[in-house]
Amino acid sequence: VVAGLIGGAEILPEAAKGLFIPAGGRIGSPAALRIVTFNTWSDNADPQAVMQRVRETKADAVALIEMSWSLAHVGVKELAKDYPYRTPGKRLCPADMVLFSKRPFTGYGCQVTSDPRRPELTETIVWGRTTAPDGRPFTLATTHYAWPFPHGGQEMQRPFLARFVRRHGDADMILTGDFNLTPWSFALKGQDRDLEPLTRRTHGIPTWPAMIARLNRPAPFAILPIDQIYAGPAWRTQAITRLRRAGSDHYGLLATFSRRP
């Protein structure tokens, strides 16, 4: 009972914040910027469903991570109908993390670091500079953390991301990803401070699990909000929407922003 009360004291305030975020975007607003972030899952057996979900959002830019070969093959072909511009895959960054945009990228890059003691742990940040519907530029970046266990992976990744934001972040940056951290964890609370001036805009939106991996069956409900969206002070949050299930073990997120005067 005591443990439940202590845990509830951490979880409930975060869930309450989510109640004040509108669930739905102003699609008709010509200046609204719509961003999708989606861990598409390397074991996804229905890549076509993923691309359909993304295209339904009519987003301006899309960040996809954990893309298998089949997802990448189908995705590039399908999304090119609405998103003719993308960051390069194997030539620059790992092919499982790609940004798509309706408008040309004026610049893009990839930041990679690894721990020589544990070469299997690598932190990758993919970023691209493109244009919002209001004609002004913004930067979109995405990343994918390791699981918080075994110990050591995220301890390397979180400082690396914080250094990237300090060097490259600005008022119009939007950062997305699968952080494998809940908002009430001490690690994510510390990250919220380290990523300033970006602020986390996702609160209490459970995104995992959407599928039961070993059974490849839909999960009855999602439990953990581990996919997050951060944005710089140039952006006001209009809405955060969770996408419908699409074969991944994560739910995708659609964020709608308006630029502050």
ROGU-564800 format. One record per residue (C-alpha): residue in three letters; chain; z negated, y, x negated. Coordinates in pm, 1 decimal. Layout:
BEGIN
+-----+----+----------+----------+----------+
!  aa ! ch !        Z !        Y !        X !
+-----+----+----------+----------+----------+
! ALA !  A !        Z !        Y !        X !
...
+-----+----+----------+----------+----------+
END
This chain:
BEGIN
+-----+----+----------+----------+----------+
!  aa ! ch !        Z !        Y !        X !
+-----+----+----------+----------+----------+
! VAL !  A !      0.0 !      0.0 !      0.0 !
! VAL !  A !    -91.6 !    240.1 !   -280.1 !
! ALA !  A !    233.9 !    161.7 !   -464.2 !
! GLY !  A !    427.5 !    219.4 !   -140.8 !
! LEU !  A !    264.0 !    557.5 !    -87.4 !
! ILE !  A !    334.7 !    665.4 !   -443.8 !
! GLY !  A !    696.2 !    549.1 !   -421.2 !
! GLY !  A !    739.8 !    715.3 !    -82.4 !
! ALA !  A !    612.1 !   1043.0 !   -221.5 !
! GLU !  A !    900.0 !   1035.2 !   -471.1 !
! ILE !  A !   1170.9 !    905.8 !   -237.1 !
! LEU !  A !   1112.1 !   1097.1 !     87.3 !
! PRO !  A !   1167.2 !   1451.4 !    -49.6 !
! GLU !  A !   1503.1 !   1344.1 !   -192.4 !
! ALA !  A !   1603.6 !   1181.7 !    136.1 !
! ALA !  A !   1497.0 !   1493.4 !    324.3 !
! LYS !  A !   1726.3 !   1710.6 !    111.4 !
! GLY !  A !   2017.8 !   1495.0 !    220.3 !
! LEU !  A !   1954.0 !   1585.1 !    583.1 !
! PHE !  A !   2055.7 !   1944.1 !    511.4 !
! ILE !  A !   2396.6 !   1855.7 !    363.9 !
! PRO !  A !   2666.9 !   1857.8 !    633.8 !
! ALA !  A !   2847.1 !   1524.8 !    674.4 !
! GLY !  A !   3206.0 !   1640.5 !    704.4 !
! GLY !  A !   3434.7 !   1889.3 !    536.0 !
! ARG !  A !   3629.8 !   2189.6 !    652.5 !
! ILE !  A !   3968.9 !   2031.5 !    603.7 !
! GLY !  A !   4142.7 !   2327.6 !    760.9 !
! SER !  A !   4002.0 !   2579.6 !    512.0 !
! PRO !  A !   4286.4 !   2657.1 !    270.5 !
! ALA !  A !   4047.8 !   2756.3 !     -9.5 !
! ALA !  A !   3817.5 !   2452.5 !     16.7 !
! LEU !  A !   3816.7 !   2220.9 !   -284.7 !
! ARG !  A !   3783.8 !   1851.4 !   -204.9 !
! ILE !  A !   3681.1 !   1602.5 !   -474.8 !
! VAL !  A !   3655.2 !   1222.0 !   -451.1 !
! THR !  A !   3451.1 !   1009.9 !   -690.3 !
! PHE !  A !   3474.9 !    633.4 !   -656.5 !
! ASN !  A !   3359.3 !    336.1 !   -862.5 !
! THR !  A !   3639.8 !    104.7 !   -753.5 !
! TRP !  A !   3481.9 !   -210.2 !   -907.7 !
! SER !  A !   3659.8 !   -422.8 !  -1164.2 !
! ASP !  A !   3633.5 !   -727.8 !   -934.2 !
! ASN !  A !   3781.4 !   -553.7 !   -631.7 !
! ALA !  A !   4008.1 !   -797.6 !   -449.8 !
! ASP !  A !   4171.4 !   -534.5 !   -227.4 !
! PRO !  A !   4307.1 !   -250.1 !   -444.5 !
! GLN !  A !   4535.0 !   -137.6 !   -163.8 !
! ALA !  A !   4230.7 !    -54.2 !     52.8 !
! VAL !  A !   4088.5 !    165.9 !   -222.8 !
! MET !  A !   4405.3 !    370.3 !   -247.3 !
! GLN !  A !   4428.4 !    400.8 !    129.3 !
! ARG !  A !   4071.6 !    534.5 !    148.2 !
! VAL !  A !   4144.0 !    788.2 !   -123.4 !
! ARG !  A !   4465.6 !    909.1 !     37.2 !
! GLU !  A !   4292.3 !    943.5 !    375.0 !
! THR !  A !   4055.4 !   1203.5 !    230.6 !
! LYS !  A !   4338.6 !   1445.7 !    143.0 !
! ALA !  A !   4129.3 !   1539.7 !   -160.0 !
! ASP !  A !   4261.0 !   1779.4 !   -421.7 !
! ALA !  A !   4143.8 !   1570.0 !   -717.3 !
! VAL !  A !   4010.6 !   1216.8 !   -759.4 !
! ALA !  A !   3789.9 !   1052.6 !  -1023.0 !
! LEU !  A !   3820.0 !    672.0 !  -1032.3 !
! ILE !  A !   3612.8 !    453.6 !  -1262.4 !
! GLU !  A !   3583.6 !     81.7 !  -1336.4 !
! MET !  A !   3948.9 !     27.8 !  -1255.2 !
! SER !  A !   4076.0 !   -322.4 !  -1326.5 !
! TRP !  A !   4435.1 !   -381.9 !  -1437.5 !
! SER !  A !   4542.1 !   -460.0 !  -1080.8 !
! LEU !  A !   4371.8 !   -147.8 !   -947.5 !
! ALA !  A !   4529.3 !     66.1 !  -1217.6 !
! HIS !  A !   4872.7 !    -86.6 !  -1155.3 !
! VAL !  A !   4853.8 !    -39.3 !   -778.3 !
! GLY !  A !   4668.9 !    289.6 !   -802.2 !
! VAL !  A !   4913.7 !    473.7 !  -1022.4 !
! LYS !  A !   5201.9 !    373.4 !   -797.9 !
! GLU !  A !   5025.1 !    445.9 !   -468.0 !
! LEU !  A !   4836.9 !    761.5 !   -561.4 !
! ALA !  A !   5143.8 !    912.6 !   -727.2 !
! LYS !  A !   5273.9 !    980.9 !   -376.2 !
! ASP !  A !   4996.2 !   1236.8 !   -324.3 !
! TYR !  A !   4867.6 !   1287.6 !   -677.9 !
! PRO !  A !   5156.3 !   1316.3 !   -923.0 !
! TYR !  A !   4933.2 !   1426.6 !  -1210.4 !
! ARG !  A !   4684.6 !   1205.5 !  -1393.1 !
! THR !  A !   4499.6 !   1184.1 !  -1720.9 !
! PRO !  A !   4655.6 !    929.6 !  -1956.1 !
! GLY !  A !   4496.8 !    588.7 !  -1982.2 !
! LYS !  A !   4505.2 !    367.1 !  -2289.1 !
! ARG !  A !   4681.9 !    626.2 !  -2502.0 !
! LEU !  A !   4379.0 !    854.3 !  -2489.7 !
! CYS !  A !   4085.3 !    697.8 !  -2308.1 !
! PRO !  A !   3979.9 !    360.0 !  -2171.3 !
! ALA !  A !   4218.8 !    269.5 !  -1892.5 !
! ASP !  A !   3934.9 !    199.9 !  -1646.6 !
! MET !  A !   3852.5 !    569.5 !  -1601.7 !
! VAL !  A !   4124.5 !    804.2 !  -1469.9 !
! LEU !  A !   4145.9 !   1145.7 !  -1303.5 !
! PHE !  A !   4420.0 !   1224.4 !  -1049.7 !
! SER !  A !   4519.0 !   1568.3 !   -922.2 !
! LYS !  A !   4761.5 !   1726.2 !   -677.5 !
! ARG !  A !   4821.0 !   2007.9 !   -925.9 !
! PRO !  A !   4912.8 !   1991.4 !  -1295.0 !
! PHE !  A !   4646.3 !   1948.2 !  -1559.7 !
! THR !  A !   4646.4 !   2238.8 !  -1801.4 !
! GLY !  A !   4432.1 !   2035.2 !  -2038.4 !
! TYR !  A !   4248.4 !   1705.9 !  -2055.6 !
! GLY !  A !   4044.2 !   1505.7 !  -2299.3 !
! CYS !  A !   3815.2 !   1215.5 !  -2361.6 !
! GLN !  A !   3478.4 !   1208.9 !  -2536.6 !
! VAL !  A !   3363.8 !    869.5 !  -2663.7 !
! THR !  A !   3054.2 !    765.9 !  -2856.0 !
! SER !  A !   2894.1 !    431.8 !  -2932.3 !
! ASP !  A !   2581.3 !    297.2 !  -3092.7 !
! PRO !  A !   2670.6 !    116.1 !  -3418.1 !
! ARG !  A !   2368.8 !   -105.5 !  -3366.3 !
! ARG !  A !   2496.4 !   -208.8 !  -3021.6 !
! PRO !  A !   2877.9 !   -177.6 !  -3019.7 !
! GLU !  A !   2899.5 !   -308.9 !  -2664.3 !
! LEU !  A !   2736.1 !     14.3 !  -2542.6 !
! THR !  A !   2990.2 !    295.8 !  -2524.5 !
! GLU !  A !   2970.9 !    628.3 !  -2346.7 !
! THR !  A !   3300.3 !    773.2 !  -2224.2 !
! ILE !  A !   3352.7 !   1109.2 !  -2057.7 !
! VAL !  A !   3697.1 !   1189.1 !  -1919.6 !
! TRP !  A !   3771.3 !   1549.7 !  -1826.3 !
! GLY !  A !   4065.9 !   1748.9 !  -1698.7 !
! ARG !  A !   4136.0 !   2115.6 !  -1633.9 !
! THR !  A !   4341.8 !   2180.7 !  -1322.1 !
! THR !  A !   4372.7 !   2430.1 !  -1035.7 !
! ALA !  A !   4183.8 !   2457.3 !   -706.5 !
! PRO !  A !   4353.8 !   2550.6 !   -376.4 !
! ASP !  A !   4253.5 !   2915.0 !   -431.6 !
! GLY !  A !   4476.4 !   2921.3 !   -739.5 !
! ARG !  A !   4191.4 !   2948.5 !   -988.2 !
! PRO !  A !   4112.8 !   2684.1 !  -1251.1 !
! PHE !  A !   3824.1 !   2438.9 !  -1262.3 !
! THR !  A !   3719.0 !   2145.2 !  -1478.1 !
! LEU !  A !   3658.3 !   1794.5 !  -1339.7 !
! ALA !  A !   3475.3 !   1537.6 !  -1552.4 !
! THR !  A !   3353.9 !   1184.3 !  -1485.5 !
! THR !  A !   3149.9 !    917.3 !  -1661.6 !
! HIS !  A !   2994.1 !    575.5 !  -1608.3 !
! TYR !  A !   2648.6 !    485.6 !  -1739.7 !
! ALA !  A !   2532.5 !    141.8 !  -1840.6 !
! TRP !  A !   2263.3 !    -30.5 !  -1638.9 !
! PRO !  A !   1913.1 !     96.5 !  -1716.2 !
! PHE !  A !   1831.8 !   -247.3 !  -1853.6 !
! PRO !  A !   1833.2 !   -385.2 !  -2117.2 !
! HIS !  A !   1666.6 !    -86.6 !  -2275.1 !
! GLY !  A !   1866.2 !    141.7 !  -2503.0 !
! GLY !  A !   2205.8 !    201.7 !  -2340.7 !
! GLN !  A !   2129.3 !    497.9 !  -2120.5 !
! GLU !  A !   1896.1 !    643.8 !  -2383.6 !
! MET !  A !   2209.3 !    703.0 !  -2592.4 !
! GLN !  A !   2436.2 !    804.5 !  -2305.7 !
! ARG !  A !   2222.2 !   1071.3 !  -2138.0 !
! PRO !  A !   2183.1 !   1296.8 !  -2445.7 !
! PHE !  A !   2554.4 !   1259.6 !  -2521.5 !
! LEU !  A !   2644.4 !   1379.8 !  -2171.4 !
! ALA !  A !   2398.7 !   1669.0 !  -2200.1 !
! ARG !  A !   2560.1 !   1778.2 !  -2528.2 !
! PHE !  A !   2905.0 !   1759.0 !  -2367.3 !
! VAL !  A !   2794.7 !   1984.8 !  -2079.5 !
! ARG !  A !   2634.4 !   2234.0 !  -2319.1 !
! ARG !  A !   2955.2 !   2256.1 !  -2521.2 !
! HIS !  A !   3217.6 !   2238.1 !  -2249.4 !
! GLY !  A !   3042.9 !   2306.7 !  -1920.7 !
! ASP !  A !   3097.0 !   2632.8 !  -1740.9 !
! ALA !  A !   3037.4 !   2783.7 !  -1399.0 !
! ASP !  A !   3335.4 !   2604.9 !  -1241.1 !
! MET !  A !   3278.1 !   2252.9 !  -1380.5 !
! ILE !  A !   3233.4 !   1955.9 !  -1144.5 !
! LEU !  A !   3085.6 !   1637.8 !  -1293.4 !
! THR !  A !   3091.8 !   1304.2 !  -1111.1 !
! GLY !  A !   3017.3 !    943.5 !  -1191.2 !
! ASP !  A !   2825.1 !    623.7 !  -1145.8 !
! PHE !  A !   2498.4 !    699.1 !  -1325.8 !
! ASN !  A !   2318.9 !    376.9 !  -1229.1 !
! LEU !  A !   2010.8 !    591.0 !  -1168.5 !
! THR !  A !   1832.6 !    683.5 !   -846.5 !
! PRO !  A !   1742.0 !   1049.2 !   -785.6 !
! TRP !  A !   1368.5 !    969.8 !   -782.2 !
! SER !  A !   1375.6 !    809.9 !  -1126.9 !
! PHE !  A !   1221.7 !   1004.9 !  -1413.1 !
! ALA !  A !   1545.7 !    958.1 !  -1608.3 !
! LEU !  A !   1764.7 !   1132.3 !  -1349.1 !
! LYS !  A !   1508.9 !   1406.3 !  -1295.4 !
! GLY !  A !   1521.2 !   1471.6 !  -1668.5 !
! GLN !  A !   1900.6 !   1466.1 !  -1661.3 !
! ASP !  A !   1902.5 !   1725.5 !  -1383.1 !
! ARG !  A !   1719.9 !   1960.3 !  -1619.9 !
! ASP !  A !   1938.6 !   1871.7 !  -1919.2 !
! LEU !  A !   2267.2 !   1937.3 !  -1735.4 !
! GLU !  A !   2188.5 !   2294.1 !  -1631.6 !
! PRO !  A !   2362.4 !   2515.8 !  -1528.0 !
! LEU !  A !   2519.4 !   2227.8 !  -1332.0 !
! THR !  A !   2312.5 !   2120.7 !  -1034.4 !
! ARG !  A !   2316.4 !   1789.2 !   -853.7 !
! ARG !  A !   2471.4 !   1818.5 !   -507.2 !
! THR !  A !   2419.0 !   1457.1 !   -387.9 !
! HIS !  A !   2082.6 !   1385.9 !   -225.9 !
! GLY !  A !   1973.5 !   1061.8 !    -64.2 !
! ILE !  A !   2323.3 !    918.5 !     -6.2 !
! PRO !  A !   2306.7 !    542.2 !    -74.3 !
! THR !  A !   2628.6 !    416.5 !   -233.2 !
! TRP !  A !   2533.2 !     67.6 !   -354.4 !
! PRO !  A !   2577.8 !   -211.7 !   -263.0 !
! ALA !  A !   2881.5 !   -204.8 !    -37.7 !
! MET !  A !   2966.7 !   -565.7 !   -124.3 !
! ILE !  A !   2757.4 !   -864.0 !   -231.3 !
! ALA !  A !   2920.8 !   -941.9 !   -562.6 !
! ARG !  A !   2870.6 !  -1316.4 !   -600.0 !
! LEU !  A !   2955.1 !  -1386.4 !   -237.1 !
! ASN !  A !   3229.4 !  -1121.7 !   -214.4 !
! ARG !  A !   3098.9 !  -1035.4 !    131.7 !
! PRO !  A !   3014.4 !   -695.2 !    282.7 !
! ALA !  A !   2652.9 !   -597.0 !    228.3 !
! PRO !  A !   2466.7 !   -519.0 !    553.7 !
! PHE !  A !   2365.8 !   -176.0 !    423.9 !
! ALA !  A !   2353.5 !     25.1 !    102.7 !
! ILE !  A !   2017.4 !     82.2 !    -63.9 !
! LEU !  A !   2048.0 !    289.8 !   -379.6 !
! PRO !  A !   2204.8 !    636.9 !   -427.2 !
! ILE !  A !   2338.2 !    587.5 !   -780.6 !
! ASP !  A !   2671.6 !    775.2 !   -759.7 !
! GLN !  A !   2615.7 !   1146.5 !   -817.1 !
! ILE !  A !   2806.8 !   1474.3 !   -811.2 !
! TYR !  A !   2706.2 !   1782.6 !  -1011.1 !
! ALA !  A !   2867.2 !   2125.0 !   -984.0 !
! GLY !  A !   2839.3 !   2458.9 !  -1160.5 !
! PRO !  A !   2708.8 !   2779.2 !  -1001.2 !
! ALA !  A !   3061.9 !   2886.8 !   -903.8 !
! TRP !  A !   3059.7 !   2629.5 !   -621.9 !
! ARG !  A !   2885.8 !   2621.9 !   -286.0 !
! THR !  A !   2853.0 !   2277.9 !   -123.9 !
! GLN !  A !   3015.3 !   2261.2 !    217.3 !
! ALA !  A !   2982.4 !   1887.3 !    275.7 !
! ILE !  A !   2920.1 !   1550.3 !    113.5 !
! THR !  A !   3073.5 !   1250.8 !    290.5 !
! ARG !  A !   3044.2 !    881.5 !    209.3 !
! LEU !  A !   3375.8 !    698.9 !    239.9 !
! ARG !  A !   3417.1 !    379.2 !    436.3 !
! ARG !  A !   3392.8 !     44.6 !    258.0 !
! ALA !  A !   3703.9 !    -44.0 !     58.3 !
! GLY !  A !   3650.6 !   -372.6 !   -125.3 !
! SER !  A !   3430.6 !   -221.5 !   -396.2 !
! ASP !  A !   3061.4 !   -287.5 !   -445.6 !
! HIS !  A !   3020.1 !     92.2 !   -429.0 !
! TYR !  A !   3099.7 !    342.2 !   -157.5 !
! GLY !  A !   3309.5 !    639.1 !   -262.1 !
! LEU !  A !   3200.7 !    998.9 !   -206.3 !
! LEU !  A !   3397.5 !   1301.8 !    -89.7 !
! ALA !  A !   3258.5 !   1645.2 !   -176.7 !
! THR !  A !   3389.7 !   1967.1 !    -22.2 !
! PHE !  A !   3320.5 !   2292.1 !   -207.3 !
! SER !  A !   3394.6 !   2658.7 !   -156.8 !
! ARG !  A !   3401.4 !   2904.1 !   -445.7 !
! ARG !  A !   3127.4 !   3164.6 !   -446.4 !
! PRO !  A !   3238.9 !   3529.3 !   -448.1 !
+-----+----+----------+----------+----------+
END
